[in-house]
Amino acid sequence: MTGTIYGMDIPEISEHLKGAVVQAGVCVIGLLGDGTSRDMTQSWGSPFENDTLENAMGRGAGGKIGNLAKRGIKMTGATTMTTLNTQKVWQSGDHTLTLVLKFFVTQDGDPVSQVSRAVQSLEEMASPDIGTFPTGRQPGLVAVNIGRRVIFPEMLIQGVPVALDKEVDSAGNMLRCTLSLSMTPFHMLGKPEIHKTYGAPSRIVPAK
C-alpha cells in the first residue's frame, strides 16, 4: 500500500489473525486478541403508551368524565391499555466495535515501529486537530479490517486505553502492548450496510 505501516506486518502470520486500522496513509496492524467483538443494539418504544382512555377523557368536559373513568378502573382493577397503544415502534439503532490488538517486538524487530509508533498512531487517529485557526478539525474516520472478512470503511475511535506498566527497553520503548479499542460507525448501519461489513475477503495490507 502507499503510506506507512506500523505494528505487526509479519508475512509469516496469517492475515486472518490480524486487524488493521487505516487513516490518511497510515496503517496500524495488530494481532487480534481475546474480546474482539461487535455489538448491535436496537431501541424500540411505545409512543402512545400514555394515551389511555382515561387520559383522553380527562382532557375534555372539565375532566369530570375522565375522573369517573379513573375511579371505575381503580375499583374494578381494569386497564385501558391495549395492544394498540402499547405497540412498539423502532426508534434508533447503534453498533459498537471492540477491537483488541496485540503488539510485541519480534526477534530482530524494531520496538519503535512494531509497538511504540503503532500505539502513538492509533492515539493520533482518535484525536482532533485543535491547533488550527480559527477552527480545529474533528477526529478523522478510520477504516477497519478484521481478519480480512469483517470490514468497516468508516469508523470513529472512541477510546484508546494504553497500559504503561509493561516491559520497556533501555531507551524506554515499549516491548509489548495490548489495546482494547472502542469504536462506533460514523452513521447508523442499516440492512444494506450490515451486508457490506461481511463482504468479500479484503487483504489486510493491499498489494502494491
Z-matrix of the N, CA and C atoms (Angstrom, degrees):
N
C 1 1.458
C 2 1.519 1 110.25
N 3 1.329 2 116.51 1 159.36
C 4 1.451 3 121.14 2 176.63
C 5 1.521 4 108.61 3 -86.49
N 6 1.339 5 116.47 4 120.25
C 7 1.449 6 119.55 5 -178.01
C 8 1.510 7 110.82 6 137.04
N 9 1.332 8 115.32 7 -157.56
C 10 1.458 9 121.92 8 -175.61
C 11 1.517 10 109.86 9 -118.93
N 12 1.328 11 115.63 10 138.64
C 13 1.460 12 121.53 11 179.52
C 14 1.529 13 109.07 12 -117.32
N 15 1.336 14 115.76 13 129.39
C 16 1.458 15 121.72 14 175.10
C 17 1.526 16 109.11 15 -121.43
N 18 1.326 17 114.55 16 157.58
C 19 1.462 18 118.88 17 175.54
C 20 1.511 19 113.00 18 99.52
N 21 1.335 20 114.80 19 -140.88
C 22 1.455 21 122.08 20 -168.55
C 23 1.532 22 112.17 21 -97.38
N 24 1.314 23 116.09 22 61.43
C 25 1.469 24 121.31 23 176.11
C 26 1.528 25 108.18 24 -84.02
N 27 1.326 26 115.17 25 74.78
C 28 1.461 27 122.35 26 -174.68
C 29 1.523 28 108.61 27 -115.55
N 30 1.316 29 118.70 28 109.04
C 31 1.470 30 121.02 29 -176.44
C 32 1.526 31 113.41 30 -59.38
N 33 1.315 32 117.48 31 -28.67
C 34 1.466 33 120.17 32 -176.81
C 35 1.527 34 112.59 33 -70.58
N 36 1.315 35 118.61 34 -16.06
C 37 1.466 36 122.66 35 179.82
C 38 1.523 37 108.60 36 -99.88
N 39 1.321 38 116.84 37 131.19
C 40 1.461 39 121.72 38 -177.66
C 41 1.524 40 111.22 39 -58.66
N 42 1.327 41 115.26 40 141.04
C 43 1.461 42 119.78 41 177.61
C 44 1.526 43 111.46 42 -69.09
N 45 1.323 44 118.31 43 -18.02
C 46 1.457 45 120.66 44 176.64
C 47 1.534 46 111.60 45 -69.44
N 48 1.315 47 116.69 46 -12.01
C 49 1.465 48 121.68 47 179.44
C 50 1.523 49 111.72 48 -104.25
N 51 1.326 50 116.60 49 9.75
C 52 1.455 51 120.93 50 -175.50
C 53 1.523 52 111.64 51 -119.31
N 54 1.319 53 114.68 52 158.83
C 55 1.457 54 121.90 53 171.96
C 56 1.522 55 108.54 54 -129.16
N 57 1.330 56 116.44 55 144.08
C 58 1.463 57 120.16 56 -178.64
C 59 1.518 58 110.14 57 -129.35
N 60 1.332 59 114.97 58 142.15
C 61 1.464 60 122.46 59 175.09
C 62 1.520 61 106.90 60 -123.84
N 63 1.334 62 116.77 61 125.92
C 64 1.464 63 121.26 62 -172.50
C 65 1.522 64 109.98 63 -125.89
N 66 1.334 65 114.60 64 136.84
C 67 1.467 66 120.35 65 174.46
C 68 1.527 67 108.96 66 -156.35
N 69 1.317 68 116.13 67 127.18
C 70 1.470 69 122.78 68 172.11
C 71 1.521 70 113.06 69 49.26
N 72 1.313 71 117.00 70 49.19
C 73 1.454 72 120.61 71 175.04
C 74 1.510 73 115.59 72 81.49
N 75 1.319 74 117.80 73 3.07
C 76 1.464 75 121.79 74 176.99
C 77 1.526 76 108.76 75 -112.56
N 78 1.323 77 116.39 76 127.71
C 79 1.463 78 122.21 77 -179.73
C 80 1.521 79 109.19 78 -120.45
N 81 1.335 80 116.16 79 124.76
C 82 1.461 81 121.99 80 177.13
C 83 1.527 82 108.07 81 -110.68
N 84 1.320 83 116.06 82 123.57
C 85 1.455 84 122.11 83 -177.39
C 86 1.530 85 109.25 84 -116.34
N 87 1.323 86 116.05 85 130.11
C 88 1.458 87 120.98 86 176.07
C 89 1.513 88 110.01 87 -133.68
N 90 1.314 89 116.52 88 163.42
C 91 1.456 90 120.66 89 174.39
C 92 1.523 91 108.79 90 -81.21
N 93 1.320 92 116.87 91 137.32
C 94 1.460 93 120.59 92 -178.64
C 95 1.523 94 110.30 93 -66.41
N 96 1.333 95 115.70 94 133.86
C 97 1.452 96 121.08 95 -179.97
C 98 1.517 97 112.25 96 -109.98
N 99 1.332 98 115.57 97 168.59
C 100 1.459 99 121.05 98 177.13
C 101 1.524 100 110.23 99 -60.93
N 102 1.308 101 116.14 100 136.82
C 103 1.455 102 120.68 101 179.15
C 104 1.511 103 114.07 102 102.46
N 105 1.329 104 117.80 103 -5.90
C 106 1.460 105 119.68 104 175.16
C 107 1.523 106 109.08 105 -64.70
N 108 1.326 107 116.70 106 124.63
C 109 1.468 108 119.46 107 -173.90
C 110 1.515 109 110.66 108 -158.20
N 111 1.322 110 115.52 109 163.05
C 112 1.455 111 123.03 110 172.12
C 113 1.517 112 107.93 111 -124.38
N 114 1.332 113 116.18 112 142.69
C 115 1.457 114 121.00 113 -175.09
C 116 1.524 115 108.82 114 -134.29
N 117 1.327 116 115.94 115 128.05
C 118 1.461 117 120.83 116 178.82
C 119 1.519 118 109.17 117 -114.50
N 120 1.318 119 116.96 118 130.72
C 121 1.462 120 121.80 119 176.77
C 122 1.518 121 108.99 120 -126.02
N 123 1.332 122 115.96 121 142.59
C 124 1.461 123 122.26 122 178.03
C 125 1.528 124 108.37 123 -125.81
N 126 1.316 125 116.07 124 135.29
C 127 1.463 126 121.46 125 -178.78
C 128 1.527 127 109.78 126 -102.96
N 129 1.326 128 115.34 127 125.36
C 130 1.462 129 122.28 128 177.38
C 131 1.523 130 109.24 129 -122.26
N 132 1.314 131 117.04 130 142.66
C 133 1.461 132 120.84 131 179.46
C 134 1.509 133 111.85 132 -143.40
N 135 1.334 134 115.71 133 166.58
C 136 1.463 135 122.41 134 178.42
C 137 1.519 136 108.71 135 -109.83
N 138 1.318 137 118.56 136 94.14
C 139 1.470 138 120.55 137 -174.67
C 140 1.515 139 113.94 138 -66.67
N 141 1.342 140 118.19 139 -17.78
C 142 1.469 141 120.44 140 -176.69
C 143 1.531 142 112.33 141 -110.86
N 144 1.331 143 117.19 142 16.17
C 145 1.460 144 118.88 143 -174.84
C 146 1.528 145 112.89 144 -66.73
N 147 1.335 146 118.40 145 -21.05
C 148 1.472 147 121.17 146 178.71
C 149 1.530 148 112.58 147 -92.00
N 150 1.337 149 116.25 148 -5.93
C 151 1.467 150 119.06 149 -178.96
C 152 1.536 151 110.00 150 -89.12
N 153 1.323 152 115.97 151 63.97
C 154 1.463 153 120.99 152 178.32
C 155 1.527 154 109.70 153 -82.07
N 156 1.322 155 116.06 154 167.04
C 157 1.460 156 121.35 155 -178.25
C 158 1.521 157 111.30 156 -61.13
N 159 1.323 158 116.81 157 -44.08
C 160 1.458 159 118.29 158 -177.24
C 161 1.519 160 111.91 159 -67.08
N 162 1.362 161 117.08 160 -32.73
C 163 1.457 162 119.86 161 176.71
C 164 1.515 163 110.69 162 -67.98
N 165 1.331 164 116.06 163 -42.85
C 166 1.461 165 119.89 164 179.62
C 167 1.522 166 110.94 165 -63.56
N 168 1.329 167 117.24 166 -43.15
C 169 1.461 168 120.44 167 179.97
C 170 1.519 169 111.33 168 -70.51
N 171 1.302 170 116.68 169 -28.40
C 172 1.453 171 120.06 170 -179.88
C 173 1.508 172 113.13 171 -69.53
N 174 1.340 173 116.46 172 -18.76
C 175 1.465 174 119.59 173 -178.98
C 176 1.528 175 112.21 174 -82.53
N 177 1.336 176 117.48 175 -10.34
C 178 1.461 177 119.84 176 -178.79
C 179 1.518 178 111.51 177 -120.84
N 180 1.332 179 116.44 178 165.64
C 181 1.471 180 123.09 179 176.85
C 182 1.511 181 112.01 180 53.89
N 183 1.322 182 115.14 181 40.13
C 184 1.471 183 119.01 182 176.71
C 185 1.508 184 112.92 183 66.93
N 186 1.302 185 117.19 184 10.71
C 187 1.445 186 119.74 185 178.20
C 188 1.506 187 114.41 186 79.93
N 189 1.329 188 119.48 187 0.64
C 190 1.466 189 121.33 188 -176.64
C 191 1.529 190 111.51 189 -66.97
N 192 1.343 191 116.36 190 -45.68
C 193 1.458 192 118.90 191 -179.51
C 194 1.522 193 110.27 192 -65.70
N 195 1.331 194 113.90 193 -38.54
C 196 1.453 195 117.27 194 178.75
C 197 1.512 196 111.91 195 -63.11
N 198 1.333 197 117.81 196 -39.92
C 199 1.468 198 120.91 197 178.85
C 200 1.517 199 111.04 198 -64.55
N 201 1.319 200 117.35 199 -41.01
C 202 1.458 201 120.40 200 177.31
C 203 1.522 202 110.86 201 -62.95
N 204 1.344 203 116.04 202 -39.29
C 205 1.460 204 119.87 203 179.31
C 206 1.522 205 110.30 204 -63.90
N 207 1.323 206 116.05 205 -42.90
C 208 1.459 207 119.30 206 179.87
C 209 1.526 208 111.47 207 -63.22
N 210 1.355 209 117.01 208 -41.15
C 211 1.458 210 120.30 209 179.46
C 212 1.522 211 110.72 210 -63.96
N 213 1.353 212 115.08 211 -41.39
C 214 1.461 213 118.66 212 179.31
C 215 1.512 214 111.78 213 -64.29
N 216 1.297 215 116.60 214 -39.06
C 217 1.461 216 120.57 215 179.89
C 218 1.527 217 110.68 216 -66.40
N 219 1.339 218 116.67 217 -40.82
C 220 1.456 219 119.91 218 178.22
C 221 1.520 220 111.44 219 -64.08
N 222 1.327 221 116.84 220 -38.87
C 223 1.467 222 120.54 221 -177.50
C 224 1.519 223 111.72 222 -72.16
N 225 1.312 224 117.79 223 -35.48
C 226 1.466 225 120.59 224 -175.60
C 227 1.521 226 112.85 225 -93.60
N 228 1.326 227 116.48 226 -12.69
C 229 1.460 228 119.27 227 -177.79
C 230 1.517 229 112.64 228 75.44
N 231 1.330 230 117.36 229 15.63
C 232 1.462 231 121.29 230 -179.34
C 233 1.518 232 110.47 231 -85.13
N 234 1.317 233 115.90 232 172.48
C 235 1.462 234 121.82 233 176.38
C 236 1.516 235 109.28 234 -144.15
N 237 1.311 236 115.25 235 147.27
C 238 1.454 237 119.52 236 177.15
C 239 1.529 238 111.46 237 -98.03
N 240 1.335 239 116.57 238 8.08
C 241 1.456 240 119.99 239 174.45
C 242 1.518 241 108.46 240 -72.47
N 243 1.315 242 116.99 241 129.16
C 244 1.457 243 122.13 242 -178.94
C 245 1.521 244 109.57 243 -129.57
N 246 1.322 245 115.00 244 174.93
C 247 1.456 246 118.81 245 177.80
C 248 1.526 247 111.53 246 -63.47
N 249 1.340 248 117.11 247 -22.20
C 250 1.458 249 120.04 248 -179.38
C 251 1.518 250 112.06 249 -70.77
N 252 1.352 251 116.44 250 -50.02
C 253 1.465 252 117.87 251 -177.06
C 254 1.530 253 113.11 252 -87.95
N 255 1.324 254 117.51 253 1.87
C 256 1.469 255 119.83 254 173.70
C 257 1.524 256 111.50 255 -111.04
N 258 1.310 257 117.07 256 4.10
C 259 1.454 258 120.24 257 -179.90
C 260 1.527 259 110.00 258 -64.92
N 261 1.322 260 116.55 259 132.29
C 262 1.459 261 121.14 260 -176.19
C 263 1.524 262 110.85 261 -91.25
N 264 1.317 263 114.33 262 144.97
C 265 1.455 264 121.08 263 175.62
C 266 1.527 265 108.42 264 -123.80
N 267 1.321 266 115.41 265 150.30
C 268 1.464 267 120.03 266 179.96
C 269 1.522 268 109.41 267 -71.47
N 270 1.346 269 116.23 268 137.54
C 271 1.459 270 120.71 269 -177.51
C 272 1.525 271 113.30 270 -116.72
N 273 1.310 272 117.18 271 -43.52
C 274 1.464 273 119.61 272 -179.43
C 275 1.515 274 109.48 273 -164.86
N 276 1.313 275 114.95 274 165.94
C 277 1.459 276 120.74 275 178.39
C 278 1.517 277 110.59 276 -143.19
N 279 1.314 278 116.34 277 158.26
C 280 1.456 279 119.95 278 -178.85
C 281 1.519 280 109.93 279 -151.83
N 282 1.309 281 115.23 280 152.47
C 283 1.450 282 123.03 281 174.18
C 284 1.525 283 108.72 282 -122.96
N 285 1.299 284 116.43 283 142.34
C 286 1.454 285 120.69 284 170.99
C 287 1.522 286 107.90 285 -128.99
N 288 1.310 287 115.13 286 144.98
C 289 1.461 288 121.45 287 -179.47
C 290 1.516 289 108.67 288 -125.25
N 291 1.308 290 115.83 289 127.71
C 292 1.460 291 121.63 290 172.86
C 293 1.520 292 107.63 291 -109.10
N 294 1.312 293 116.17 292 113.01
C 295 1.461 294 121.72 293 -177.07
C 296 1.529 295 108.62 294 -112.91
N 297 1.320 296 115.66 295 110.61
C 298 1.463 297 121.28 296 179.51
C 299 1.523 298 108.00 297 -97.34
N 300 1.325 299 116.10 298 117.95
C 301 1.459 300 122.07 299 -179.27
C 302 1.522 301 110.22 300 -119.21
N 303 1.326 302 115.20 301 135.94
C 304 1.461 303 121.47 302 179.57
C 305 1.529 304 109.86 303 -111.54
N 306 1.316 305 114.53 304 134.48
C 307 1.463 306 121.59 305 178.21
C 308 1.526 307 108.83 306 -126.49
N 309 1.303 308 116.81 307 140.76
C 310 1.462 309 120.77 308 175.76
C 311 1.522 310 108.38 309 -157.93
N 312 1.325 311 115.31 310 163.24
C 313 1.456 312 121.27 311 -179.05
C 314 1.521 313 108.87 312 -87.95
N 315 1.314 314 115.78 313 125.37
C 316 1.457 315 120.47 314 176.32
C 317 1.528 316 109.82 315 -83.75
N 318 1.317 317 115.92 316 170.77
C 319 1.462 318 119.90 317 177.49
C 320 1.523 319 109.25 318 -61.18
N 321 1.316 320 115.53 319 129.22
C 322 1.467 321 122.80 320 -176.79
C 323 1.532 322 111.92 321 63.54
N 324 1.335 323 116.82 322 17.88
C 325 1.458 324 120.41 323 178.83
C 326 1.518 325 111.99 324 -86.61
N 327 1.329 326 115.88 325 174.33
C 328 1.458 327 122.60 326 -178.74
C 329 1.520 328 109.10 327 -107.98
N 330 1.329 329 119.12 328 114.80
C 331 1.466 330 120.84 329 -178.59
C 332 1.524 331 113.21 330 -63.19
N 333 1.327 332 117.51 331 -25.95
C 334 1.462 333 120.25 332 -179.31
C 335 1.523 334 109.98 333 -69.91
N 336 1.319 335 117.74 334 -53.89
C 337 1.460 336 120.77 335 -176.05
C 338 1.523 337 112.29 336 -76.09
N 339 1.336 338 117.77 337 -30.94
C 340 1.465 339 119.83 338 -176.53
C 341 1.523 340 113.26 339 -84.22
N 342 1.325 341 118.01 340 -26.13
C 343 1.469 342 120.07 341 -176.77
C 344 1.533 343 111.54 342 -126.51
N 345 1.321 344 117.35 343 -65.95
C 346 1.469 345 121.08 344 -170.50
C 347 1.524 346 112.82 345 -60.00
N 348 1.326 347 117.98 346 -49.81
C 349 1.459 348 119.65 347 -178.58
C 350 1.523 349 111.80 348 -70.45
N 351 1.325 350 116.93 349 -29.34
C 352 1.466 351 119.59 350 176.33
C 353 1.522 352 110.28 351 -63.34
N 354 1.329 353 116.56 352 -46.74
C 355 1.463 354 121.01 353 179.35
C 356 1.520 355 110.48 354 -65.19
N 357 1.328 356 116.52 355 -45.75
C 358 1.469 357 120.63 356 -179.85
C 359 1.525 358 111.02 357 -59.56
N 360 1.320 359 117.01 358 -41.92
C 361 1.463 360 120.68 359 -178.39
C 362 1.520 361 111.59 360 -63.72
N 363 1.330 362 117.06 361 -39.14
C 364 1.466 363 120.15 362 178.51
C 365 1.525 364 111.11 363 -65.46
N 366 1.324 365 117.14 364 -38.40
C 367 1.462 366 120.00 365 176.46
C 368 1.530 367 110.40 366 -65.35
N 369 1.321 368 116.85 367 -39.83
C 370 1.466 369 120.24 368 179.22
C 371 1.527 370 110.75 369 -65.87
N 372 1.325 371 117.21 370 -39.42
C 373 1.464 372 120.50 371 178.30
C 374 1.522 373 111.89 372 -61.23
N 375 1.328 374 116.73 373 -32.61
C 376 1.465 375 121.38 374 -176.85
C 377 1.523 376 113.36 375 -86.87
N 378 1.331 377 117.60 376 -6.90
C 379 1.467 378 120.68 377 -171.51
C 380 1.525 379 111.90 378 -104.19
N 381 1.347 380 116.51 379 148.64
C 382 1.473 381 120.91 380 175.75
C 383 1.524 382 110.54 381 -79.83
N 384 1.306 383 115.60 382 162.42
C 385 1.461 384 121.75 383 173.20
C 386 1.525 385 107.03 384 -102.96
N 387 1.331 386 115.91 385 95.92
C 388 1.465 387 119.87 386 -174.98
C 389 1.518 388 112.13 387 -99.02
N 390 1.331 389 117.18 388 10.34
C 391 1.455 390 119.77 389 -178.19
C 392 1.506 391 113.89 390 -92.29
N 393 1.327 392 118.03 391 -6.16
C 394 1.459 393 119.91 392 -179.28
C 395 1.520 394 110.67 393 -84.89
N 396 1.331 395 116.32 394 159.00
C 397 1.470 396 121.57 395 -176.94
C 398 1.518 397 108.60 396 -126.47
N 399 1.341 398 119.40 397 141.27
C 400 1.475 399 126.73 398 3.72
C 401 1.523 400 113.63 399 -87.11
N 402 1.316 401 117.04 400 -13.60
C 403 1.466 402 119.22 401 179.35
C 404 1.516 403 109.21 402 -124.32
N 405 1.317 404 115.46 403 150.13
C 406 1.453 405 119.95 404 176.78
C 407 1.516 406 111.12 405 -87.54
N 408 1.301 407 115.18 406 -176.92
C 409 1.458 408 120.79 407 179.06
C 410 1.515 409 109.16 408 -116.13
N 411 1.326 410 115.56 409 135.20
C 412 1.452 411 119.89 410 179.41
C 413 1.525 412 109.55 411 -72.51
N 414 1.339 413 117.25 412 162.75
C 415 1.468 414 119.31 413 179.16
C 416 1.522 415 111.05 414 -57.20
N 417 1.322 416 115.34 415 141.84
C 418 1.454 417 120.26 416 -178.86
C 419 1.518 418 112.36 417 -80.78
N 420 1.319 419 114.79 418 167.84
C 421 1.451 420 120.77 419 177.12
C 422 1.519 421 110.04 420 -80.29
N 423 1.320 422 115.68 421 154.94
C 424 1.459 423 121.09 422 175.29
C 425 1.523 424 109.17 423 -124.16
N 426 1.310 425 115.49 424 152.30
C 427 1.461 426 121.49 425 171.65
C 428 1.517 427 108.14 426 -100.83
N 429 1.328 428 116.41 427 138.33
C 430 1.454 429 121.63 428 -175.84
C 431 1.531 430 109.02 429 -122.66
N 432 1.310 431 114.91 430 132.53
C 433 1.462 432 122.14 431 177.27
C 434 1.520 433 107.80 432 -126.56
N 435 1.331 434 116.74 433 117.30
C 436 1.462 435 121.67 434 -177.85
C 437 1.521 436 108.87 435 -113.17
N 438 1.323 437 115.48 436 108.91
C 439 1.454 438 120.45 437 175.85
C 440 1.515 439 114.95 438 61.01
N 441 1.314 440 117.93 439 24.03
C 442 1.464 441 125.10 440 178.44
C 443 1.524 442 113.86 441 73.27
N 444 1.330 443 119.36 442 -9.62
C 445 1.457 444 120.45 443 -173.59
C 446 1.521 445 114.05 444 -113.18
N 447 1.307 446 118.21 445 -28.09
C 448 1.468 447 121.47 446 -179.94
C 449 1.520 448 108.07 447 -105.84
N 450 1.339 449 116.12 448 112.25
C 451 1.455 450 121.45 449 -171.85
C 452 1.529 451 109.87 450 -120.54
N 453 1.318 452 115.79 451 125.38
C 454 1.466 453 121.86 452 173.11
C 455 1.533 454 107.63 453 -120.63
N 456 1.329 455 118.65 454 108.63
C 457 1.466 456 119.87 455 -175.00
C 458 1.524 457 115.22 456 -76.79
N 459 1.338 458 118.18 457 -25.29
C 460 1.469 459 120.37 458 -176.39
C 461 1.525 460 109.56 459 -136.59
N 462 1.325 461 115.27 460 98.89
C 463 1.463 462 120.70 461 -178.56
C 464 1.527 463 110.19 462 -126.15
N 465 1.333 464 115.39 463 154.29
C 466 1.454 465 122.93 464 173.84
C 467 1.524 466 108.62 465 -111.02
N 468 1.318 467 116.41 466 131.70
C 469 1.470 468 120.47 467 176.95
C 470 1.522 469 108.61 468 -85.27
N 471 1.323 470 116.74 469 122.11
C 472 1.459 471 121.30 470 -178.59
C 473 1.525 472 112.99 471 -98.50
N 474 1.319 473 117.43 472 -27.47
C 475 1.457 474 119.47 473 -177.45
C 476 1.518 475 111.74 474 -152.83
N 477 1.357 476 115.34 475 138.60
C 478 1.466 477 121.75 476 176.66
C 479 1.529 478 107.88 477 -132.89
N 480 1.332 479 118.13 478 80.61
C 481 1.459 480 119.49 479 178.80
C 482 1.524 481 111.17 480 -75.70
N 483 1.328 482 116.05 481 130.25
C 484 1.463 483 121.39 482 -177.05
C 485 1.524 484 108.95 483 -124.79
N 486 1.327 485 116.33 484 121.38
C 487 1.467 486 120.82 485 175.40
C 488 1.523 487 108.71 486 -84.03
N 489 1.320 488 116.16 487 127.05
C 490 1.458 489 121.04 488 -176.75
C 491 1.528 490 112.53 489 -104.83
N 492 1.330 491 117.12 490 14.86
C 493 1.456 492 120.31 491 -176.93
C 494 1.527 493 112.82 492 -106.40
N 495 1.335 494 116.56 493 20.13
C 496 1.458 495 119.75 494 -179.68
C 497 1.527 496 110.64 495 -93.72
N 498 1.340 497 115.33 496 177.18
C 499 1.453 498 120.87 497 -176.85
C 500 1.524 499 111.98 498 -63.83
N 501 1.337 500 115.04 499 144.50
C 502 1.457 501 121.65 500 176.50
C 503 1.526 502 108.48 501 -131.97
N 504 1.337 503 115.26 502 160.86
C 505 1.466 504 118.52 503 176.60
C 506 1.516 505 110.22 504 -88.58
N 507 1.322 506 116.33 505 -173.16
C 508 1.476 507 120.08 506 -176.14
C 509 1.524 508 112.29 507 -65.67
N 510 1.332 509 116.58 508 -19.11
C 511 1.468 510 119.86 509 178.58
C 512 1.522 511 112.35 510 -94.92
N 513 1.334 512 117.18 511 1.30
C 514 1.459 513 120.81 512 179.08
C 515 1.506 514 114.54 513 88.26
N 516 1.320 515 118.25 514 6.35
C 517 1.462 516 121.52 515 178.79
C 518 1.526 517 110.45 516 -79.60
N 519 1.336 518 116.36 517 137.50
C 520 1.459 519 120.56 518 178.95
C 521 1.516 520 110.81 519 -64.40
N 522 1.331 521 115.78 520 139.08
C 523 1.461 522 120.97 521 178.47
C 524 1.525 523 112.08 522 -97.21
N 525 1.315 524 116.94 523 -18.97
C 526 1.461 525 120.41 524 175.13
C 527 1.527 526 108.80 525 -159.45
N 528 1.306 527 115.05 526 155.17
C 529 1.454 528 120.12 527 -179.84
C 530 1.526 529 108.91 528 -163.89
N 531 1.320 530 116.05 529 140.99
C 532 1.462 531 122.09 530 174.77
C 533 1.520 532 108.31 531 -121.79
N 534 1.326 533 116.62 532 123.77
C 535 1.457 534 122.17 533 -178.98
C 536 1.516 535 110.12 534 -112.26
N 537 1.315 536 115.95 535 139.84
C 538 1.465 537 122.14 536 173.92
C 539 1.519 538 107.47 537 -113.08
N 540 1.323 539 116.34 538 91.32
C 541 1.461 540 121.72 539 -176.12
C 542 1.524 541 110.17 540 -79.54
N 543 1.314 542 116.99 541 135.81
C 544 1.463 543 121.79 542 173.03
C 545 1.515 544 108.30 543 -106.82
N 546 1.333 545 115.49 544 131.51
C 547 1.456 546 121.37 545 -174.68
C 548 1.519 547 110.88 546 -137.60
N 549 1.331 548 114.83 547 161.05
C 550 1.456 549 121.26 548 175.13
C 551 1.517 550 108.24 549 -145.13
N 552 1.325 551 118.96 550 148.85
C 553 1.463 552 120.31 551 177.90
C 554 1.524 553 111.98 552 -65.02
N 555 1.334 554 116.05 553 152.72
C 556 1.463 555 121.18 554 178.30
C 557 1.516 556 110.92 555 -64.50
N 558 1.318 557 117.47 556 -34.23
C 559 1.461 558 121.54 557 175.28
C 560 1.521 559 108.36 558 -137.70
N 561 1.317 560 116.41 559 163.19
C 562 1.449 561 120.86 560 -177.80
C 563 1.527 562 110.51 561 -61.39
N 564 1.310 563 116.48 562 141.36
C 565 1.450 564 121.37 563 179.68
C 566 1.526 565 110.13 564 -94.62
N 567 1.331 566 115.61 565 118.90
C 568 1.456 567 120.73 566 174.58
C 569 1.519 568 110.42 567 -91.76
N 570 1.305 569 116.20 568 -174.95
C 571 1.460 570 120.65 569 -177.09
C 572 1.531 571 112.78 570 -55.86
N 573 1.339 572 119.78 571 -46.62
C 574 1.470 573 118.46 572 179.13
C 575 1.524 574 113.31 573 -61.80
N 576 1.339 575 116.52 574 -36.40
C 577 1.464 576 119.67 575 -179.29
C 578 1.527 577 111.48 576 -71.88
N 579 1.321 578 117.76 577 -34.97
C 580 1.467 579 120.88 578 176.84
C 581 1.521 580 109.45 579 -59.17
N 582 1.312 581 115.82 580 -43.96
C 583 1.466 582 120.33 581 179.68
C 584 1.529 583 110.67 582 -58.87
N 585 1.325 584 116.70 583 -39.66
C 586 1.458 585 120.26 584 -177.34
C 587 1.527 586 112.01 585 -69.09
N 588 1.338 587 117.53 586 -30.66
C 589 1.467 588 118.89 587 -179.27
C 590 1.523 589 111.97 588 -70.46
N 591 1.327 590 116.85 589 -16.49
C 592 1.461 591 120.79 590 173.30
C 593 1.529 592 108.90 591 -107.61
N 594 1.325 593 115.08 592 45.31
C 595 1.456 594 120.04 593 -172.12
C 596 1.505 595 113.74 594 -78.66
N 597 1.333 596 114.62 595 -168.84
C 598 1.459 597 121.77 596 179.44
C 599 1.511 598 110.03 597 -63.91
N 600 1.328 599 117.26 598 152.81
C 601 1.466 600 120.18 599 -179.69
C 602 1.527 601 112.04 600 -54.51
N 603 1.308 602 116.53 601 135.14
C 604 1.448 603 122.81 602 179.10
C 605 1.519 604 107.95 603 -131.43
N 606 1.316 605 116.49 604 129.21
C 607 1.461 606 120.33 605 -175.63
C 608 1.518 607 111.80 606 -60.84
N 609 1.334 608 115.77 607 141.70
C 610 1.463 609 121.49 608 175.24
C 611 1.512 610 109.47 609 -60.19
N 612 1.319 611 116.50 610 -47.06
C 613 1.468 612 122.28 611 176.62
C 614 1.512 613 106.68 612 -114.95
N 615 1.350 614 118.56 613 103.79
C 616 1.467 615 120.47 614 -179.50
C 617 1.522 616 111.62 615 -56.02
N 618 1.322 617 114.64 616 149.08
C 619 1.456 618 119.79 617 179.06
C 620 1.525 619 110.09 618 -65.57
N 621 1.312 620 116.51 619 146.63
C 622 1.464 621 120.76 620 -179.84
C 623 1.525 622 109.48 621 -74.02
